[in-house]
């Protein structure tokens, strides 16, 4: 329920930021944590801190507490577990960077409910960028939520290739959009691109948006000589004649003027 509500709030916030229209691109709920993810205790955790238990539920013994700013890495979960006050919650087993002493031994791993962790940042890749023959103006949306700030950038490559080019990390904070124009592209060529965000949780953690494509515009074909044809005259008389001709090819010229030259034979 918390994640579904998060998706609604993100969409509403994005619409508000951009004048009531959610831009084309992915709109998704803030991701659940996965094994290997770095986590940090929220500064808004309960007064007694984030409770660490021996298993995923309030029926398991409390083995410690963690406080705002404490960091660790998820080693198991998510698991649904019952809490005697809050009902069903999502739990994660975390190996914390700082061990603590409990019942005669140092421990660094235990289970905690998801609500006590900082919400990860969000990054969206916008589709349909403005493009030219050799450039594209890429856009993204970022929301650092509780982490406040970090950096953003774009990766791009020719479709069908494996090597990415990057625009370079740009400092960013809070909620905003960011645009970067990439140049030196080939005309009439399809490229893949995606947004990236990085934030600090004891180490830099990178989040990537969905990969989309665009195709640069074709180079304008250079104009060549206009082709014309002269036809036989009609309505010939002693003092008049109807001269005839036509432009048979403009050859990429937007327009041309036709006229006749004549002289006594």
C-alpha positions as CSV (number, residue, x, y, z in Angstrom):
1,X,0.0,0.0,0.0
2,X,2.8,2.4,0.9
3,X,4.5,1.8,-2.5
4,X,1.2,2.2,-4.5
5,X,0.5,5.5,-2.7
6,X,4.1,6.5,-3.5
7,X,3.5,6.0,-7.2
8,X,0.3,8.2,-7.1
9,X,2.1,10.9,-5.2
10,X,5.1,10.9,-7.6
11,X,2.7,11.2,-10.6
12,X,0.8,14.0,-8.9
13,X,4.0,15.8,-8.0
14,X,5.4,15.5,-11.5
15,X,2.1,16.8,-13.0
16,X,2.2,19.8,-10.6
17,X,5.8,20.5,-11.4
18,X,5.1,20.5,-15.2
19,X,1.9,22.4,-15.3
20,X,-0.6,19.6,-14.9
21,X,0.8,17.3,-17.6
22,X,2.9,14.2,-16.8
23,X,5.5,14.0,-19.6
24,X,5.9,10.9,-21.7
25,X,8.3,8.5,-20.1
26,X,8.2,5.9,-17.4
27,X,6.1,6.7,-14.3
28,X,6.7,4.0,-11.7
29,X,6.6,3.5,-8.0
30,X,9.7,4.0,-5.9
31,X,11.6,0.7,-6.2
32,X,11.6,-1.9,-3.5
33,X,15.0,-2.7,-2.0
34,X,16.7,-5.8,-3.4
35,X,19.5,-7.9,-2.0
36,X,22.8,-5.9,-2.4
37,X,21.1,-2.5,-2.1
38,X,22.6,0.0,0.3
39,X,20.1,1.4,2.9
40,X,20.2,4.2,5.4
41,X,18.0,4.8,8.5
42,X,15.6,7.7,8.1
43,X,16.0,10.6,10.4
44,X,12.2,10.4,11.0
45,X,12.4,6.9,12.6
46,X,10.6,6.4,15.8
47,X,12.1,7.9,19.0
48,X,13.6,4.6,20.0
49,X,15.2,4.3,16.5
50,X,14.8,1.6,13.9
51,X,14.2,-1.7,15.7
52,X,16.4,-4.6,14.7
53,X,14.9,-8.1,15.3
54,X,16.1,-11.7,15.0
55,X,13.5,-12.4,12.3
56,X,11.0,-10.7,10.0
57,X,8.2,-9.8,12.5
58,X,7.4,-8.4,15.9
59,X,7.2,-11.9,17.4
60,X,11.0,-12.2,17.0
61,X,13.2,-10.9,19.8
62,X,14.6,-7.3,19.5
63,X,18.4,-7.5,19.2
64,X,19.2,-3.8,18.7
65,X,18.3,-0.4,17.4
66,X,19.7,1.7,14.6
67,X,19.5,5.5,14.3
68,X,19.1,8.2,11.6
69,X,22.1,8.1,9.3
70,X,23.2,4.5,10.1
71,X,23.9,2.6,6.9
72,X,24.1,-1.0,5.8
73,X,23.4,-3.5,2.9
74,X,20.4,-5.7,2.3
75,X,21.3,-9.4,2.5
76,X,17.9,-10.9,2.5
77,X,14.3,-10.0,1.7
78,X,11.8,-8.5,1.1
79,X,9.7,-10.7,3.3
80,X,6.2,-10.1,4.6
81,X,6.0,-10.3,8.3
82,X,3.4,-9.6,11.0
83,X,3.7,-6.7,13.4
84,X,1.4,-6.7,16.4
85,X,0.6,-3.0,16.1
86,X,0.9,-2.2,12.3
87,X,-0.2,-5.4,10.8
88,X,1.6,-6.9,7.8
89,X,4.9,-5.1,6.9
90,X,7.7,-5.6,4.5
91,X,10.9,-6.7,6.2
92,X,14.6,-6.8,5.2
93,X,17.6,-8.4,6.7
94,X,20.4,-5.9,6.7
95,X,24.1,-6.3,7.5
96,X,25.0,-3.0,9.1
97,X,28.3,-1.1,8.7
98,X,28.6,-0.7,12.5
99,X,28.3,-3.8,14.7
100,X,26.8,-3.6,18.2
101,X,27.1,-5.7,21.4
102,X,24.1,-7.8,22.4
103,X,23.9,-10.6,25.0
104,X,27.6,-11.2,25.2
105,X,28.5,-11.0,21.5
106,X,29.1,-8.5,18.7
107,X,26.5,-8.7,15.9
108,X,25.9,-6.7,12.8
109,X,22.9,-8.3,11.0
110,X,19.2,-8.3,11.8
111,X,15.7,-7.8,10.4
112,X,13.9,-4.4,10.2
113,X,10.6,-3.2,8.8
114,X,10.8,-1.1,5.6
115,X,9.2,2.1,6.9
116,X,12.3,3.0,8.9
117,X,14.6,3.3,5.9
118,X,15.1,6.4,3.8
119,X,13.2,6.3,0.5
120,X,15.5,5.8,-2.5
121,X,15.7,8.7,-5.0
122,X,13.7,8.5,-8.3
123,X,14.9,9.2,-11.8
124,X,12.8,9.2,-15.0
125,X,14.0,9.3,-18.6
126,X,11.8,11.5,-20.9
127,X,11.0,10.2,-24.4
128,X,10.7,12.2,-27.7
129,X,13.6,14.6,-27.2
130,X,14.1,17.6,-29.5
131,X,16.5,16.5,-32.2
132,X,18.5,17.8,-35.2
133,X,20.8,16.2,-37.8
134,X,23.7,16.0,-35.3
135,X,22.3,16.8,-31.9
136,X,19.6,15.8,-29.4
137,X,18.3,17.6,-26.3
138,X,17.8,14.9,-23.6
139,X,15.7,15.4,-20.5
140,X,15.2,13.7,-17.2
141,X,13.3,14.2,-13.9
142,X,14.8,13.5,-10.5
143,X,13.6,13.5,-7.0
144,X,16.2,12.8,-4.3
145,X,13.5,12.5,-1.6
146,X,15.2,12.1,1.8
147,X,18.7,11.9,0.4
148,X,18.6,15.5,-0.6
149,X,21.2,15.7,-3.4
150,X,23.6,13.8,-5.7
151,X,24.4,13.9,-9.4
152,X,22.7,13.1,-12.7
153,X,23.8,12.4,-16.2
154,X,22.8,10.8,-19.5
155,X,24.2,7.7,-21.3
156,X,23.8,7.3,-25.0
157,X,25.0,5.1,-27.8
158,X,24.3,4.1,-31.4
159,X,21.6,1.4,-31.5
160,X,23.1,-2.0,-32.0
161,X,26.4,-1.1,-30.4
162,X,27.6,-1.9,-26.9
163,X,29.7,1.1,-25.8
164,X,28.0,3.9,-24.0
165,X,29.1,7.6,-24.0
166,X,28.2,9.8,-21.0
167,X,27.5,13.5,-20.6
168,X,29.3,13.7,-17.3
169,X,27.9,13.9,-13.8
170,X,26.0,17.2,-13.0
171,X,25.3,18.2,-9.4
172,X,21.6,18.1,-8.6
173,X,19.3,18.3,-5.6
174,X,15.7,18.0,-4.6
175,X,13.0,17.8,-7.3
176,X,13.6,19.1,-10.7
177,X,14.1,18.4,-14.4
178,X,17.5,18.5,-16.1
179,X,18.3,18.9,-19.8
180,X,21.5,18.2,-21.7
181,X,22.2,18.6,-25.4
182,X,24.5,16.0,-26.9
183,X,26.3,16.8,-30.1
184,X,28.5,15.1,-32.7
185,X,25.8,12.6,-33.7
186,X,25.4,11.1,-37.2
187,X,22.5,12.2,-39.4
188,X,19.6,9.7,-39.9
189,X,20.9,7.4,-37.1
190,X,19.1,5.7,-34.3
191,X,20.5,6.1,-30.8
192,X,19.6,4.6,-27.4
193,X,19.7,6.8,-24.3
194,X,18.9,6.7,-20.6
195,X,19.0,8.9,-17.5
196,X,21.3,8.2,-14.6
197,X,21.3,9.3,-11.0
198,X,23.8,8.7,-8.2
199,X,23.5,9.2,-4.5
200,X,25.7,8.5,-1.4
201,X,24.9,5.7,1.1
202,X,28.3,5.0,2.4
203,X,29.2,4.5,-1.3
204,X,27.9,5.9,-4.5
205,X,24.8,4.1,-5.7
206,X,23.7,4.5,-9.3
207,X,20.1,4.4,-10.5
208,X,19.3,4.1,-14.2
209,X,16.1,5.1,-16.0
210,X,14.4,3.1,-18.8
211,X,16.3,3.0,-22.1
212,X,14.6,4.8,-25.0
213,X,15.6,5.6,-28.6
214,X,15.5,8.5,-31.0
215,X,16.6,8.9,-34.6
216,X,18.4,12.0,-35.7
217,X,17.1,14.0,-38.7
218,X,18.4,13.2,-42.2
219,X,21.0,15.7,-43.7
220,X,19.4,18.0,-46.3
221,X,20.2,16.8,-49.8
222,X,22.2,19.6,-51.6
223,X,20.3,21.3,-54.5
224,X,21.5,20.6,-58.0
225,X,20.8,22.2,-61.5
226,X,17.1,22.6,-62.5
227,X,16.2,20.5,-65.5
228,X,14.1,22.0,-68.2
229,X,12.6,20.9,-71.5
230,X,11.7,23.0,-74.7
231,X,8.7,21.9,-76.7
232,X,7.6,22.8,-80.2
233,X,5.9,26.2,-80.6
234,X,2.2,26.3,-81.3
235,X,-0.2,28.8,-82.9
236,X,2.5,30.1,-85.2
237,X,1.5,33.1,-87.3
238,X,3.1,36.0,-89.1
239,X,3.6,38.1,-85.9
240,X,3.0,35.6,-83.1
241,X,3.7,32.1,-81.7
242,X,3.0,30.3,-78.4
243,X,6.3,29.1,-76.9
244,X,6.2,26.0,-74.8
245,X,8.5,24.5,-72.2
246,X,8.5,22.9,-68.7
247,X,10.6,22.3,-65.6
248,X,11.1,18.6,-65.5
249,X,13.1,18.4,-62.2
250,X,13.6,21.0,-59.4
251,X,16.5,18.8,-58.0
252,X,15.9,19.9,-54.4
253,X,15.5,23.6,-55.2
254,X,12.4,25.0,-53.5
255,X,11.4,27.0,-56.6
256,X,12.5,28.2,-60.1
257,X,11.5,30.7,-62.7
258,X,11.0,29.8,-66.3
259,X,11.3,32.2,-69.2
260,X,11.9,32.0,-73.0
261,X,14.7,33.4,-75.2
262,X,14.1,33.8,-78.9
263,X,15.7,35.4,-81.9
264,X,15.3,35.5,-85.7
265,X,16.7,32.4,-87.3
